[in-house]
Amino acid sequence: MRIGVPTEIKSSEFRVGLVPASVREITAHGHEVVVQSGAGAGIFADDAAYQKAGARILPTAEAVFAEADLIVKVKEPQAIEYKRLQPHQILFTYLHLAPDADQARGLLASGATAIAYETVTDAQGGLPLLAPMSEVAGRLSIEAAAMALRRSSGGRGVLMGGVPSVKPAKVVVLGGGVVGTHAARMAAGLGADVTIIDRSLPRLRQLDELFEGRVRTLASTLESIETEVFAADAVIGAVLVPGASAPKLVTRDMLKEMKKGAVLVDVAIDQGGCFETSYPTTHAEPTYEIDGIIHYCVANMPGAVPVTSAQALNNATLPFVLKLAAKGLAALDDDKHLAAGLNVRAGRIVHPTVAASLGFDRLEVRPFALAAE
């Protein structure tokens, strides 16, 4: 199979779908890899590094899309990209379709097959291709919160860990999954006063043992969320419903009761965000202010540390890329966990949660039916 790697074009996205080490592994299995010239520049991997690994360099994205059978990316295809997709092609990348009807329309119209990293599962019920970026985003969320809390950034002017004789920042983490755990780890490591709120009591027990009492845990209720958010200096939105839009846990009205200059970091923004006042921002302009509250809602947070995040992502995705390269769509019949990643096939939305989040009454929706909505 011929695998294509185009340059990522989303704003401030420096990651790449395949790093040179992955290309070497794929070509060693007898497959061909074509890479757009400059695709690895964001991780300091030049064309020569890809050629040494066995790739063939093509000058443009158009050329990559024209030749590839399997296209491996990082972020969801932008409008110019999904217009280049062909019915015989497989796209393997993060999609986050639930809040993105325009992208859904584009993929349906292309006729291509789209497999989403974020809905691939594992035997333990986890999301193995989302986990590495969730780890990165969780850790980055505390760095982002610390910067936004600075008075020069419009924040409260509170040091995350405080100093002797002065209280540290109060950090509230909504969601105790991978993102929330890594956010809490970073915040606690800096000396912040950390509370994790989650609806799963078994998970809260695990977190209590993991942090050995250094982090408070609370069951998720309207009252517990309000009480903690109103007292917080920084709130990390780390909730996830696989394939679905994130629930809105902090409303516009709640902002009025929060401390002025407090920070909301919405790590769930790729799935629509878990704060009512969230909308996507970029690394170039990461924050905005509403009712005196600073919002950080960068939609591709791990793109800020592409060397780390691209390698971490490839460590997780490479086994699945090899399966798809070896068997094509037949790999989905052999691996139910990879099959769970299937979102779009032959002009139809086929993932039930994604379909429901997009407001479809049934799982299979033809392009003309979607366009009529």
C-alpha positions in Angstrom: 0.0 0.0 0.0 1.1 3.6 -0.6 0.9 5.8 2.5 0.8 9.6 2.2 1.9 12.2 4.7 0.9 15.8 3.9 2.1 18.8 5.8 -0.3 19.8 8.6 -1.9 23.1 7.7 -4.0 23.9 10.8 -2.9 27.1 12.5 0.3 26.6 14.6 0.3 22.9 14.0 3.9 21.6 13.9 3.3 17.9 14.4 3.5 15.4 11.5 1.5 12.2 10.8 4.6 10.0 10.6 8.0 10.6 12.0 11.1 9.2 10.1 11.4 6.3 12.5 7.8 5.2 11.7 8.5 5.6 8.0 11.5 3.3 8.3 9.3 0.7 10.1 6.6 0.9 7.4 8.9 0.6 4.4 10.7 -2.3 6.1 7.3 -4.1 5.9 7.3 -3.6 2.1 5.0 -0.6 1.9 5.7 2.7 0.1 5.6 6.1 1.8 5.2 9.5 0.1 5.8 12.6 2.2 5.2 16.2 1.2 8.4 18.2 1.1 8.8 20.0 4.4 6.2 18.0 6.3 8.6 17.3 9.1 10.0 20.8 9.5 8.1 21.4 12.7 9.9 18.5 14.4 13.2 19.4 12.8 13.1 16.4 10.5 14.1 17.5 7.0 13.4 15.8 3.7 16.8 14.0 3.8 15.8 12.3 7.0 12.6 11.0 5.4 14.5 9.8 2.3 17.0 8.0 4.5 14.1 6.3 6.2 12.8 5.1 2.8 10.2 7.7 1.9 9.8 9.4 -1.5 9.4 13.1 -1.3 6.7 14.9 -3.3 6.6 18.6 -3.8 3.0 19.4 -2.9 0.0 18.3 -0.8 -1.9 17.8 -4.0 0.6 15.3 -5.2 0.5 13.4 -1.9 -3.3 13.2 -2.0 -3.3 12.2 -5.6 -1.0 9.2 -5.1 -1.8 7.8 -1.6 -4.1 5.0 -0.7 -3.9 5.6 3.0 -3.4 9.2 4.3 -2.0 9.6 7.8 -2.3 13.0 9.4 -2.5 14.5 12.9 -5.4 17.0 12.9 -8.7 16.9 11.2 -8.7 17.7 7.5 -9.2 21.4 6.6 -11.6 22.3 3.8 -9.0 22.3 1.1 -7.9 18.8 2.3 -11.2 17.0 2.4 -11.9 18.3 -1.1 -8.9 16.4 -2.3 -10.0 13.1 -0.8 -11.1 10.3 -3.2 -13.6 7.5 -2.7 -10.9 4.7 -2.7 -8.8 6.4 0.0 -8.6 5.8 3.8 -7.9 8.8 6.0 -6.4 8.0 9.4 -6.2 11.0 11.8 -8.0 12.9 14.6 -11.4 13.9 13.3 -13.4 15.2 16.3 -16.5 15.3 14.1 -19.1 15.8 16.8 -19.0 19.6 16.9 -17.9 20.0 13.2 -20.8 19.6 10.8 -18.9 21.3 8.0 -16.1 18.7 8.1 -18.7 15.9 8.3 -20.3 17.2 5.1 -16.9 17.4 3.4 -16.0 13.8 4.4 -19.4 12.5 3.3 -19.2 14.2 0.0 -15.7 12.8 -0.6 -16.8 9.2 -0.4 -13.6 8.4 1.4 -13.3 6.2 4.5 -12.3 8.1 7.6 -11.0 6.4 10.7 -10.7 8.7 13.8 -7.8 8.2 16.3 -10.1 9.4 19.1 -12.6 6.6 18.9 -10.2 3.7 18.5 -10.5 1.5 21.6 -8.4 -1.1 23.5 -9.2 -4.2 25.5 -9.3 -2.3 28.7 -12.0 0.1 27.4 -9.5 2.9 26.9 -8.7 5.2 24.0 -5.1 4.3 23.2 -4.7 6.9 20.4 -6.2 9.7 22.3 -4.3 8.9 25.5 -0.8 10.2 24.5 -2.1 13.5 23.4 -4.3 13.7 26.5 -1.2 13.2 28.6 0.5 16.0 26.8 -2.5 18.3 26.9 -3.1 17.6 30.6 0.4 18.7 31.5 0.4 21.7 29.2 -2.9 22.8 30.7 -1.2 23.7 33.9 1.6 25.6 32.1 -1.1 27.5 30.2 -3.0 28.2 33.4 0.1 29.4 35.2 0.9 31.8 32.4 -2.6 33.1 32.1 -2.8 33.7 35.8 0.0 36.3 35.6 -1.2 39.8 35.9 0.5 40.8 32.7 -1.7 38.3 31.0 -4.9 39.7 32.5 -5.0 37.1 35.3 -5.3 37.3 39.0 -1.5 37.6 39.6 -1.3 34.4 41.6 1.7 32.1 41.6 0.7 28.5 41.1 2.7 27.1 44.0 2.6 30.2 46.3 5.5 30.9 48.6 6.1 30.5 52.3 3.4 32.5 54.2 1.2 32.9 51.1 -1.4 30.4 49.9 -0.9 28.6 46.5 -3.3 28.9 43.7 -6.5 26.8 44.0 -6.8 24.6 40.9 -10.0 22.7 40.1 -9.9 19.8 37.6 -13.2 18.8 36.0 -12.7 15.2 35.0 -10.5 12.5 36.4 -9.5 10.8 33.2 -6.1 10.9 31.4 -6.1 14.7 30.9 -7.3 15.4 34.4 -4.9 13.0 36.0 -1.9 14.6 34.3 -3.1 18.1 34.9 -3.5 17.3 38.6 0.0 15.7 38.7 1.6 18.9 37.3 -0.4 21.2 39.5 0.3 19.3 42.6 4.0 19.1 41.6 4.1 22.8 41.5 2.6 23.0 45.0 -0.9 24.1 44.0 -4.1 23.3 46.0 -5.8 20.8 43.8 -9.3 19.3 43.6 -10.4 16.8 41.1 -14.2 16.4 40.4 -15.5 13.3 38.6 -18.7 11.4 38.5 -17.1 7.9 38.9 -16.6 6.9 42.5 -14.3 4.0 41.6 -12.1 6.5 39.7 -12.1 8.9 42.6 -10.9 6.1 44.8 -8.1 5.3 42.4 -7.1 8.9 42.2 -7.1 9.2 46.0 -4.7 6.3 46.2 -2.6 7.5 43.3 -2.0 11.0 44.8 -1.8 9.7 48.4 -4.0 12.5 49.8 -2.1 15.3 48.1 -5.1 16.0 45.9 -8.7 16.3 47.1 -11.4 14.3 45.2 -15.1 15.2 45.0 -18.1 13.5 43.4 -19.6 15.6 40.6 -22.8 17.4 41.4 -24.1 20.8 40.5 -23.3 22.0 44.0 -19.8 20.6 44.1 -18.9 22.1 40.7 -20.3 25.5 41.6 -18.7 25.6 45.0 -15.3 24.7 43.7 -15.4 26.7 40.5 -16.4 29.9 42.4 -13.4 29.4 44.8 -10.9 28.5 42.1 -8.0 30.5 40.6 -7.8 28.1 37.7 -10.3 25.5 36.3 -9.2 22.8 34.0 -11.9 21.4 31.7 -10.9 17.8 31.2 -14.2 16.0 30.5 -14.6 13.5 27.7 -17.5 11.6 26.2 -15.9 9.5 23.4 -17.1 10.7 20.0 -19.7 13.1 21.5 -19.8 16.8 22.2 -18.5 17.7 25.7 -21.1 18.6 28.3 -21.2 22.2 29.4 -20.2 22.2 33.0 -19.6 25.9 33.6 -22.3 28.3 32.4 -22.1 32.0 31.4 -24.0 32.9 34.6 -21.4 31.1 36.7 -18.6 33.4 35.5 -20.2 36.3 37.5 -19.6 34.4 40.7 -16.0 33.5 40.0 -12.9 35.4 41.1 -12.0 38.2 38.7 -8.9 37.2 36.7 -9.5 33.5 37.3 -8.6 31.2 34.4 -10.6 28.6 32.5 -8.5 26.1 30.4 -10.8 24.1 28.1 -8.9 21.0 27.1 -12.2 19.6 25.7 -12.4 22.3 23.1 -11.8 19.8 20.3 -15.1 18.2 21.2 -17.0 21.5 21.5 -15.7 22.6 24.9 -17.1 22.0 28.4 -17.5 25.7 29.3 -20.5 27.5 27.8 -18.4 30.5 26.9 -15.6 28.6 25.1 -14.7 28.9 21.5 -11.5 27.7 19.8 -8.4 29.8 19.9 -4.9 29.4 18.5 -1.4 29.3 19.9 -0.8 32.8 18.3 -3.8 34.2 20.2 -4.6 31.7 23.0 -6.7 33.6 25.4 -9.7 35.9 25.6 -11.7 37.5 28.4 -15.4 37.3 29.2 -16.9 38.8 32.4 -13.4 39.2 33.9 -12.6 35.5 33.4 -9.6 34.5 31.2 -10.3 31.7 28.8 -7.6 29.5 27.2 -9.2 27.3 24.5 -6.4 26.3 22.1 -7.7 23.5 20.0 -4.4 21.8 19.3 -2.5 22.2 22.5 0.0 19.4 21.9 1.1 21.2 18.7 3.1 23.5 20.9 5.5 20.7 21.8 5.6 18.8 18.5 8.8 16.9 19.0 7.5 15.2 22.1 3.9 14.9 21.0 4.5 13.6 17.4 6.8 10.9 18.7 4.3 10.0 21.5 1.4 9.9 18.9 3.4 7.7 16.5 4.3 5.2 19.3 0.5 4.6 19.6 -0.6 4.9 16.0 2.1 2.9 14.2 0.7 -0.6 14.9 -2.6 0.4 13.5 -1.0 2.0 10.4 0.8 -1.2 9.8 -2.5 -3.2 10.0 -4.2 -0.9 7.6 -1.3 -0.9 5.2 -1.2 -4.7 5.2 -4.9 -5.4 4.9 -6.7 -2.2 4.0 -10.2 -2.0 5.2 -10.2 -5.8 5.9 -8.1 -4.9 9.0 -11.3 -3.6 10.5 -12.8 -7.1 10.3 -9.9 -8.5 12.2 -9.6 -5.9 14.9 -12.7 -4.7 16.6 -10.8 -2.0 18.4 -9.6 -0.4 15.2 -13.1 -0.9 13.8 -14.4 1.4 16.6 -12.4 4.2 15.0 -14.5 4.0 11.8 -16.5 7.2 11.6 -17.2 7.7 7.9 -17.6 5.1 5.1 -18.9 5.5 1.5 -20.8 8.7 2.2 -22.3 7.6 5.5 -21.7 8.4 9.2 -21.3 5.0 10.7 -20.3 5.7 14.3 -23.4 5.9 16.5 -22.2 8.4 19.0 -20.8 10.7 16.3 -24.0 10.4 14.4 -26.1 11.2 17.4 -24.0 14.3 18.3 -24.4 15.6 14.8 -28.1 15.3 15.2 -28.7 12.5 12.8 -31.8 10.4 13.3 -30.1 7.3 11.9 -26.6 6.0 11.7 -26.3 6.0 7.9 -26.7 9.4 6.3 -26.1 10.1 2.6 -24.4 13.4 1.6 -27.6 14.8 0.0 -29.6 14.1 3.2 -27.0 15.8 5.4 -26.9 18.8 3.1 -30.7 19.2 3.3 -30.6 19.6 7.0 
